[in-house]
Amino acid sequence: MADALARWLEVEAATRDRSRHTITAYRADLLTFLAFLGGHLGEAVTPKSLARIRQTDMRAFAAAERARGLGPRSLARRQSAVRSFLRWISDREGYDLSAALATRSPKYMRSLPRPLSPEQAQDALDMVATGHDTPWVAARDVAVMTLLWGCGLRISEAVGLNGSDWPFRDSLTITGKGKRQRQVPILPVARDAVAAYLHDCPWQTEPDLALFRGVRGGRLDGGQIAASLRKARAALGLPPTATPHALRHSFATHLLAAGGDLRTIQELLGHASLSTTQVYTGVDDAHLMAVYRAAHPRNRG
């Protein structure tokens, strides 16, 4: 089974543009499933033994995972990985696994993103600007966070920029998940923040090297930005959900609140599906209802 699993992961990475993190998660999901199946069937699992699994076996796996404390969302992702693997091996070996593949994943409520308010986001950037003993490092962190909040970049996309991407023009070509490319407008404030960082940075900008550098000159790790924001949120009393990714959520939510349409926001964020972007309407609705409950005269005691 080890060879089959390795081959499937290679196919996923090569043909479906899965990220390294996704491949790592898939490997863990399948190893968990195969370990369960070996105990459940009482024999070593082989591609041939997979031909015998039915819905009852898949339900037993789901029950075992729930008993271990796995939540509905994580279980749904794990079952999705298992079904993808079974579908692949079914096609390759000619097995009829339609019964196992018909097993449904548990339903779960998708949690709403937790953006920062415009005031909280600005306060966080102001705090980060003075939060490091080395001025160029503080300027670097502010520049990266400005790209997250002002342009909707993922942290991996921001730290993945190279010297060849500078100087920024009116828009920047970003290669995101699934190697999908999108054009992201660059606000003057983001351009100015990056220019301020580069002015103070001790490392020369090189086309083939990272735009954002660590203190030793290598490519900046996104964990350093997360650490700076943790320090800022502790000082400001912001919730634990105030993370670098929350700045990207803030970008989308603030655009929607200002009248931006979902299709445009989808393109700016690089979402493959509009349904992924639609989660932000729930955030906006939740905000409107909170304002309504607080302000409506009939709701006052």
C-alpha positions as CSV (number, residue, x, y, z in Angstrom):
1,M,0.0,0.0,0.0
2,A,2.9,2.3,0.6
3,D,3.7,2.4,-3.1
4,A,0.1,3.1,-4.1
5,L,-0.2,5.9,-1.6
6,A,3.0,7.5,-2.7
7,R,1.9,7.3,-6.3
8,W,-1.5,8.8,-5.6
9,L,0.1,11.7,-3.7
10,E,2.5,12.3,-6.6
11,V,-0.5,12.4,-9.0
12,E,-2.4,14.8,-6.7
13,A,0.6,17.1,-6.5
14,A,1.4,17.0,-10.2
15,T,-2.0,17.1,-11.9
16,R,-4.2,18.9,-9.3
17,D,-1.6,21.5,-8.1
18,R,-2.0,20.5,-4.5
19,S,0.1,22.5,-2.1
20,R,2.8,20.9,0.1
21,H,0.6,21.4,3.1
22,T,-2.3,19.7,1.4
23,I,-0.2,16.7,0.4
24,T,1.1,16.4,4.0
25,A,-2.5,16.5,5.3
26,Y,-3.6,13.9,2.7
27,R,-0.8,11.6,3.7
28,A,-1.8,11.8,7.3
29,D,-5.5,11.3,6.5
30,L,-4.8,8.1,4.4
31,L,-2.3,6.7,6.9
32,T,-5.0,7.1,9.6
33,F,-7.6,5.4,7.4
34,L,-5.4,2.5,6.4
35,A,-4.3,1.9,10.0
36,F,-8.0,1.8,11.0
37,L,-8.9,-0.5,8.1
38,G,-6.1,-2.9,9.0
39,G,-7.5,-3.4,12.5
40,H,-11.1,-3.4,11.3
41,L,-10.5,-6.1,8.6
42,G,-8.0,-8.0,10.7
43,E,-5.4,-8.2,8.0
44,A,-2.8,-6.1,6.2
45,V,-4.4,-3.7,3.8
46,T,-3.5,-4.2,0.1
47,P,-5.0,-2.6,-3.0
48,K,-6.9,-5.9,-3.5
49,S,-8.5,-5.8,0.0
50,L,-9.8,-2.3,-0.7
51,A,-12.1,-3.8,-3.3
52,R,-14.1,-5.4,-0.5
53,I,-14.9,-2.3,1.5
54,R,-18.5,-1.1,1.7
55,Q,-20.5,1.7,3.2
56,T,-20.5,-0.1,6.6
57,D,-16.7,0.0,6.7
58,M,-16.7,3.7,5.9
59,R,-19.3,4.4,8.5
60,A,-17.3,2.4,11.1
61,F,-14.2,4.6,10.2
62,A,-16.2,7.8,10.7
63,A,-17.6,6.5,14.0
64,A,-14.1,5.7,15.2
65,E,-12.8,9.1,14.2
66,R,-15.7,10.8,16.0
67,A,-15.0,8.7,19.1
68,R,-11.4,10.0,19.0
69,G,-12.7,13.5,19.2
70,L,-12.4,14.6,15.5
71,G,-14.8,17.4,14.7
72,P,-17.2,17.4,11.8
73,R,-15.2,19.7,9.6
74,S,-11.9,17.7,10.1
75,L,-13.8,14.5,9.5
76,A,-15.3,15.8,6.3
77,R,-11.9,16.7,5.0
78,R,-10.5,13.3,6.0
79,Q,-13.3,11.5,4.3
80,S,-12.9,13.6,1.2
81,A,-9.2,12.6,1.0
82,V,-10.1,8.9,1.5
83,R,-12.7,9.0,-1.3
84,S,-10.3,10.7,-3.6
85,F,-7.7,8.0,-3.0
86,L,-10.3,5.2,-3.4
87,R,-11.6,6.8,-6.6
88,W,-8.1,6.9,-8.0
89,I,-7.3,3.3,-7.1
90,S,-10.7,2.1,-8.4
91,D,-9.9,3.6,-11.8
92,R,-6.4,2.2,-11.8
93,E,-7.2,-1.3,-10.7
94,G,-10.7,-1.6,-12.1
95,Y,-12.5,-2.1,-8.8
96,D,-16.1,-1.3,-8.2
97,L,-16.0,1.0,-5.1
98,S,-19.2,2.8,-5.8
99,A,-20.7,1.7,-2.5
100,A,-17.8,3.1,-0.4
101,L,-17.6,6.2,-2.5
102,A,-21.3,6.9,-1.9
103,T,-20.7,7.5,1.8
104,R,-21.7,11.1,2.7
105,S,-19.5,13.4,4.8
106,P,-21.0,15.0,7.9
107,K,-22.6,18.3,7.6
108,Y,-21.0,21.2,9.5
109,M,-21.6,24.9,9.9
110,R,-18.8,26.8,8.2
111,S,-17.4,29.3,10.8
112,L,-17.5,32.9,9.8
113,P,-14.2,34.7,9.2
114,R,-13.3,37.1,12.1
115,P,-12.0,40.3,10.6
116,L,-10.6,43.3,12.4
117,S,-12.4,46.6,12.3
118,P,-10.7,49.3,10.3
119,E,-9.7,50.9,13.5
120,Q,-8.3,47.7,15.0
121,A,-6.3,47.0,11.8
122,Q,-4.8,50.5,11.8
123,D,-3.9,50.3,15.5
124,A,-2.2,46.9,14.9
125,L,-0.1,48.4,12.1
126,D,0.8,51.4,14.2
127,M,1.8,49.2,17.1
128,V,3.9,47.0,14.8
129,A,5.7,50.1,13.4
130,T,7.2,50.7,16.9
131,G,7.3,47.1,18.1
132,H,10.9,46.1,17.1
133,D,14.3,47.4,18.2
134,T,15.5,47.3,14.6
135,P,13.7,50.0,12.5
136,W,14.0,48.2,9.1
137,V,12.5,45.0,10.6
138,A,9.5,47.0,11.9
139,A,9.1,48.7,8.5
140,R,9.3,45.3,6.8
141,D,6.5,43.9,9.0
142,V,4.3,46.9,8.4
143,A,4.9,46.6,4.7
144,V,3.8,42.9,4.6
145,M,0.8,43.5,6.8
146,T,-0.2,46.5,4.6
147,L,-0.2,44.1,1.6
148,L,-2.4,41.7,3.5
149,W,-5.0,44.3,4.6
150,G,-4.7,46.7,1.7
151,C,-4.5,44.2,-1.2
152,G,-5.9,41.0,0.2
153,L,-2.8,38.9,-0.2
154,R,-2.2,35.6,1.6
155,I,0.8,35.7,3.9
156,S,2.5,33.1,1.7
157,E,1.9,35.3,-1.4
158,A,3.4,38.3,0.3
159,V,6.6,36.7,1.6
160,G,6.8,34.8,-1.8
161,L,7.4,38.1,-3.7
162,N,10.8,38.5,-5.3
163,G,12.9,41.6,-6.1
164,S,11.7,41.3,-9.8
165,D,8.2,42.2,-8.6
166,W,9.5,45.7,-7.5
167,P,8.9,48.5,-8.2
168,F,5.1,47.9,-8.0
169,R,3.0,49.2,-10.8
170,D,-0.7,49.9,-10.6
171,S,-1.3,46.1,-10.2
172,L,0.6,43.1,-9.3
173,T,0.4,39.6,-10.8
174,I,0.0,37.1,-7.9
175,T,0.2,33.3,-8.3
176,G,-2.0,31.8,-5.6
177,K,-3.5,28.4,-4.7
178,G,-3.7,26.0,-7.6
179,K,-1.2,28.2,-9.4
180,R,-4.1,30.4,-10.4
181,Q,-2.9,33.9,-11.4
182,R,-4.8,37.1,-10.6
183,Q,-4.2,40.8,-10.9
184,V,-4.2,42.7,-7.6
185,P,-4.5,46.5,-7.7
186,I,-1.7,48.1,-5.5
187,L,-2.8,51.0,-3.3
188,P,-0.3,53.9,-3.0
189,V,-0.2,53.3,0.8
190,A,1.1,49.7,0.1
191,R,3.6,50.9,-2.4
192,D,4.8,53.5,0.0
193,A,5.1,51.0,2.9
194,V,7.3,48.7,0.8
195,A,9.4,51.6,-0.4
196,A,10.0,52.7,3.2
197,Y,11.1,49.2,4.1
198,L,13.4,48.9,1.1
199,H,15.0,52.3,1.9
200,D,16.1,51.0,5.3
201,C,16.7,47.3,4.5
202,P,20.4,46.5,4.7
203,W,20.1,43.9,1.9
204,Q,20.3,44.8,-1.8
205,T,17.2,44.1,-3.8
206,E,18.0,41.4,-6.3
207,P,15.6,40.2,-9.0
208,D,15.9,36.5,-8.2
209,L,15.9,36.9,-4.4
210,A,13.2,37.5,-1.9
211,L,11.7,41.0,-1.7
212,F,11.1,40.6,2.0
213,R,14.2,39.4,3.9
214,G,14.8,37.9,7.3
215,V,17.4,39.3,9.6
216,R,20.1,37.1,8.0
217,G,19.2,38.0,4.5
218,G,17.1,34.9,3.6
219,R,13.5,34.8,2.6
220,L,11.2,36.1,5.3
221,D,9.2,33.4,7.1
222,G,5.5,34.2,7.6
223,G,5.9,33.1,11.2
224,Q,7.8,36.3,11.9
225,I,4.8,38.4,10.8
226,A,2.5,36.3,13.0
227,A,4.9,36.8,15.9
228,S,4.9,40.6,15.4
229,L,1.1,40.7,15.2
230,R,0.8,38.5,18.4
231,K,2.9,41.1,20.2
232,A,0.8,43.9,18.9
233,R,-2.6,42.3,19.7
234,A,-1.4,41.6,23.3
235,A,-0.5,45.2,23.8
236,L,-3.8,46.4,22.2
237,G,-6.1,43.8,23.9
238,L,-7.2,42.3,20.5
239,P,-8.7,38.8,20.4
240,P,-6.5,35.7,19.5
241,T,-8.2,35.7,16.1
242,A,-6.2,38.8,15.1
243,T,-3.8,36.9,12.9
244,P,-2.2,37.7,9.6
245,H,-5.0,35.9,7.8
246,A,-7.5,38.0,9.6
247,L,-6.0,41.0,7.8
248,R,-6.9,39.3,4.5
249,H,-10.4,38.7,5.9
250,S,-10.6,42.3,6.8
251,F,-9.7,43.3,3.3
252,A,-12.7,41.4,1.9
253,T,-15.1,42.4,4.6
254,H,-14.3,46.1,4.4
255,L,-14.7,46.0,0.6
256,L,-18.0,44.3,0.9
257,A,-19.2,46.8,3.5
258,A,-18.2,49.6,1.2
259,G,-20.4,48.2,-1.6
260,G,-18.0,45.9,-3.4
261,D,-19.6,43.1,-5.3
262,L,-18.9,39.5,-4.6
263,R,-17.5,38.6,-8.1
264,T,-14.9,41.4,-7.9
265,I,-13.9,40.4,-4.4
266,Q,-13.7,36.8,-5.5
267,E,-11.2,37.8,-8.3
268,L,-9.2,40.0,-5.9
269,L,-8.9,37.2,-3.4
270,G,-8.2,34.5,-6.0
271,H,-11.0,32.2,-4.9
272,A,-11.7,29.4,-7.3
273,S,-15.4,29.3,-6.3
274,L,-17.8,32.1,-5.5
275,S,-19.2,30.0,-2.7
276,T,-15.9,30.5,-0.8
277,T,-16.3,34.3,-1.1
278,Q,-19.9,34.2,-0.1
279,V,-19.0,33.5,3.5
280,Y,-18.1,37.2,3.8
281,T,-21.8,38.1,3.3
282,G,-22.5,36.3,6.6
283,V,-19.9,38.5,8.3
284,D,-21.5,41.6,6.9
285,D,-25.0,40.4,7.9
286,A,-23.8,39.6,11.4
287,H,-22.5,43.1,11.7
288,L,-25.7,44.6,10.5
289,M,-27.8,42.6,12.9
290,A,-25.5,43.6,15.8
291,V,-25.9,47.2,14.9
292,Y,-29.7,46.8,14.6
293,R,-30.1,45.1,17.9
294,A,-28.0,47.8,19.6
295,A,-29.6,50.7,18.0
296,H,-33.2,50.0,17.4
297,P,-35.4,51.8,19.9
298,R,-37.7,48.8,20.4
299,N,-34.7,46.7,21.6
300,R,-34.0,49.0,24.5
301,G,-35.1,48.0,27.9
